[in-house]
């Protein structure tokens, strides 16, 4: 039979545990100074819609959800258009998406390799063997939102503009074209993001990037 003192100790222990749980729940909604909880920042690829002034009005995430931008609208200088972008944002769960930064990335449909012209010394050549494939580092490659997405490492000294294109080498097989400026060096690595819209009705696609170690190929 439990004595009164044992019962009181058990009751006190339960009360302390409940108080601790309540305290932890309260702390999760703010910091030690009582400030309001701030959602974590998310860095991801998305599609931004701009208005007639080039301001971002809404974004479509790769899971298909569309959110109006609650604040911190950004002028992208492209009017009334859709742009594939890398963005940093917060989202509080109530469809209040706030942009911290956003920048367009290279995004283009692929073209048949045999239809691409290469200009050398002012003269155009239609020759697959001449297509520029300067090497890059592959950090990651994934499929989402109807795109093949590339996170690449570019060796550069920021001297000149690098050119990119996507080409279809054969049915279902795609690759990256990359041309370095003649005067650019390889002093440091710059992170580059590219997106290729997935062709419709293709269940499986393969993508190849030329790297410093050879061709890197991934199938989706």
C-alpha positions as CSV (number, residue, x, y, z in Angstrom):
1,X,0.0,0.0,0.0
2,X,1.4,3.4,-1.0
3,X,1.9,5.9,1.7
4,X,0.8,9.5,1.4
5,X,4.4,10.7,1.0
6,X,5.1,8.3,-1.9
7,X,1.9,9.5,-3.6
8,X,2.8,13.1,-3.2
9,X,6.3,12.4,-4.6
10,X,4.8,10.7,-7.7
11,X,2.3,13.6,-8.1
12,X,5.1,16.2,-7.8
13,X,7.2,14.3,-10.4
14,X,4.3,14.2,-12.9
15,X,3.7,17.9,-12.4
16,X,7.3,18.8,-13.0
17,X,7.4,16.7,-16.2
18,X,4.3,18.4,-17.5
19,X,5.8,21.8,-16.7
20,X,9.0,20.8,-18.6
21,X,7.1,19.7,-21.7
22,X,5.1,23.0,-21.7
23,X,8.3,25.0,-21.3
24,X,9.9,23.2,-24.3
25,X,6.8,23.8,-26.4
26,X,6.8,27.5,-25.6
27,X,10.5,27.8,-26.3
28,X,10.1,26.3,-29.8
29,X,7.9,29.2,-30.7
30,X,10.5,31.8,-30.0
31,X,13.9,32.5,-28.6
32,X,15.1,33.2,-25.0
33,X,14.1,36.9,-25.4
34,X,10.5,36.1,-26.3
35,X,10.9,37.0,-30.0
36,X,8.5,35.4,-32.5
37,X,9.7,32.2,-34.2
38,X,11.2,32.8,-37.6
39,X,10.9,30.0,-40.2
40,X,14.2,28.5,-41.6
41,X,15.5,29.8,-44.9
42,X,15.1,27.5,-47.9
43,X,17.4,27.6,-50.9
44,X,15.9,26.0,-54.0
45,X,15.1,26.2,-57.7
46,X,11.6,27.5,-58.7
47,X,9.7,29.3,-61.4
48,X,9.0,32.9,-60.8
49,X,6.2,34.9,-62.5
50,X,6.8,38.6,-63.0
51,X,4.3,41.5,-63.6
52,X,4.4,44.4,-66.1
53,X,7.0,46.1,-63.9
54,X,9.3,43.1,-63.7
55,X,8.4,42.5,-60.0
56,X,8.0,38.9,-58.8
57,X,4.4,38.3,-58.0
58,X,4.2,34.5,-57.5
59,X,6.5,31.5,-57.5
60,X,5.8,27.8,-58.4
61,X,7.8,25.3,-56.4
62,X,9.0,22.1,-58.0
63,X,6.3,20.1,-56.1
64,X,3.7,22.1,-58.2
65,X,2.5,24.4,-55.4
66,X,2.1,28.1,-56.3
67,X,2.6,30.8,-53.7
68,X,2.1,34.5,-53.9
69,X,5.1,36.5,-52.7
70,X,4.1,38.0,-49.3
71,X,6.9,40.6,-49.1
72,X,10.4,41.5,-50.3
73,X,9.3,41.5,-54.0
74,X,12.3,41.6,-56.3
75,X,12.7,43.5,-59.6
76,X,14.1,41.0,-62.1
77,X,13.8,43.4,-65.0
78,X,12.0,40.9,-67.1
79,X,8.3,41.9,-67.6
80,X,5.3,39.5,-67.8
81,X,7.3,36.4,-68.0
82,X,8.2,33.1,-66.4
83,X,11.8,32.6,-65.2
84,X,13.6,29.6,-63.8
85,X,15.4,30.9,-60.8
86,X,17.5,30.0,-57.7
87,X,15.9,31.6,-54.7
88,X,16.3,31.9,-50.9
89,X,13.0,32.3,-49.1
90,X,11.1,31.6,-45.9
91,X,7.7,29.9,-45.7
92,X,5.6,29.9,-42.6
93,X,3.0,27.3,-43.5
94,X,0.2,29.8,-44.1
95,X,1.1,30.4,-47.7
96,X,3.2,33.4,-46.7
97,X,6.4,33.1,-48.8
98,X,9.0,35.8,-48.3
99,X,11.8,36.2,-50.8
100,X,15.3,36.9,-49.4
101,X,17.1,36.7,-52.8
102,X,16.3,35.4,-56.3
103,X,18.3,35.2,-59.5
104,X,17.6,33.7,-62.9
105,X,19.6,30.7,-64.1
106,X,20.2,29.3,-67.6
107,X,17.2,27.4,-68.7
108,X,16.6,26.3,-72.3
109,X,15.0,23.5,-74.2
110,X,17.4,21.1,-76.0
111,X,18.1,21.2,-79.7
112,X,19.1,18.3,-81.9
113,X,22.9,18.2,-82.1
114,X,22.7,18.1,-85.9
115,X,20.8,21.4,-86.0
116,X,23.4,23.4,-84.0
117,X,25.8,25.7,-85.8
118,X,29.3,26.5,-84.5
119,X,30.9,29.8,-85.5
120,X,34.7,29.7,-85.9
121,X,36.5,32.8,-87.1
122,X,33.3,34.3,-88.4
123,X,32.3,31.2,-90.4
124,X,29.4,28.9,-89.4
125,X,29.8,25.1,-89.4
126,X,27.2,22.5,-88.9
127,X,29.4,19.7,-87.6
128,X,28.6,17.6,-84.5
129,X,32.3,17.0,-83.9
130,X,32.9,20.8,-83.5
131,X,30.3,21.2,-80.7
132,X,32.0,22.8,-77.7
133,X,32.2,20.6,-74.6
134,X,34.6,22.3,-72.3
135,X,34.8,20.3,-69.0
136,X,33.1,21.2,-65.7
137,X,32.7,19.6,-62.3
138,X,29.5,17.8,-61.5
139,X,28.3,18.5,-58.0
140,X,24.9,17.0,-58.4
141,X,22.2,16.2,-61.0
142,X,18.6,15.6,-60.3
143,X,15.1,15.6,-61.8
144,X,12.3,17.8,-60.3
145,X,9.5,20.0,-61.4
146,X,9.7,18.8,-65.0
147,X,13.3,19.7,-65.4
148,X,16.7,18.0,-65.4
149,X,18.7,20.2,-62.9
150,X,22.5,20.5,-62.9
151,X,24.7,21.9,-60.0
152,X,28.1,22.3,-61.6
153,X,31.5,23.6,-60.6
154,X,33.0,26.1,-63.1
155,X,36.7,26.7,-63.0
156,X,37.2,30.4,-63.8
157,X,38.9,33.7,-63.2
158,X,35.6,35.6,-64.1
159,X,37.2,36.8,-67.3
160,X,34.5,36.7,-70.0
161,X,31.1,35.0,-70.4
162,X,30.7,31.3,-70.5
163,X,28.1,30.0,-73.0
164,X,25.8,27.0,-72.4
165,X,23.3,25.0,-74.5
166,X,21.5,21.6,-74.2
167,X,21.6,19.3,-77.1
168,X,19.8,16.0,-78.0
169,X,22.5,13.6,-79.2
170,X,20.0,10.8,-79.9
171,X,16.5,9.9,-78.8
172,X,16.3,10.1,-75.1
173,X,20.0,11.1,-74.6
174,X,20.9,14.7,-73.9
175,X,24.2,16.5,-73.1
176,X,25.6,19.9,-72.1
177,X,27.4,22.2,-74.4
178,X,29.8,24.5,-72.8
179,X,32.2,27.0,-74.3
180,X,34.8,28.8,-72.3
181,X,36.0,32.4,-73.1
182,X,39.5,32.2,-74.7
183,X,41.0,34.5,-72.0
184,X,39.4,32.8,-68.9
185,X,41.6,30.9,-66.5
186,X,41.0,28.4,-63.7
187,X,41.8,30.2,-60.5
188,X,38.7,29.2,-58.4
189,X,35.5,27.2,-58.6
190,X,32.2,29.0,-59.2
191,X,28.9,27.2,-58.5
192,X,26.6,27.2,-61.5
193,X,23.0,26.0,-61.7
194,X,21.3,25.0,-65.0
195,X,17.9,23.5,-65.8
196,X,16.7,21.7,-69.0
197,X,12.9,21.3,-69.4
198,X,12.1,17.6,-69.8
199,X,10.7,16.7,-73.2
200,X,7.1,15.5,-73.1
201,X,6.2,11.9,-73.2
202,X,9.7,10.6,-72.5
203,X,9.6,8.2,-69.6
204,X,13.4,7.8,-69.3
205,X,16.1,10.3,-70.2
206,X,19.9,10.1,-70.0
207,X,22.1,13.2,-69.5
208,X,25.9,13.6,-70.0
209,X,28.3,16.2,-68.9
210,X,32.0,16.3,-69.9
211,X,34.2,16.5,-66.8
212,X,37.9,16.7,-66.2
213,X,37.9,13.0,-65.5
214,X,35.8,12.1,-68.5
215,X,32.1,11.9,-69.3
216,X,29.7,11.8,-66.4
217,X,26.3,10.2,-67.3
218,X,23.1,9.8,-65.3
219,X,19.8,8.2,-66.2
220,X,16.5,9.4,-64.9
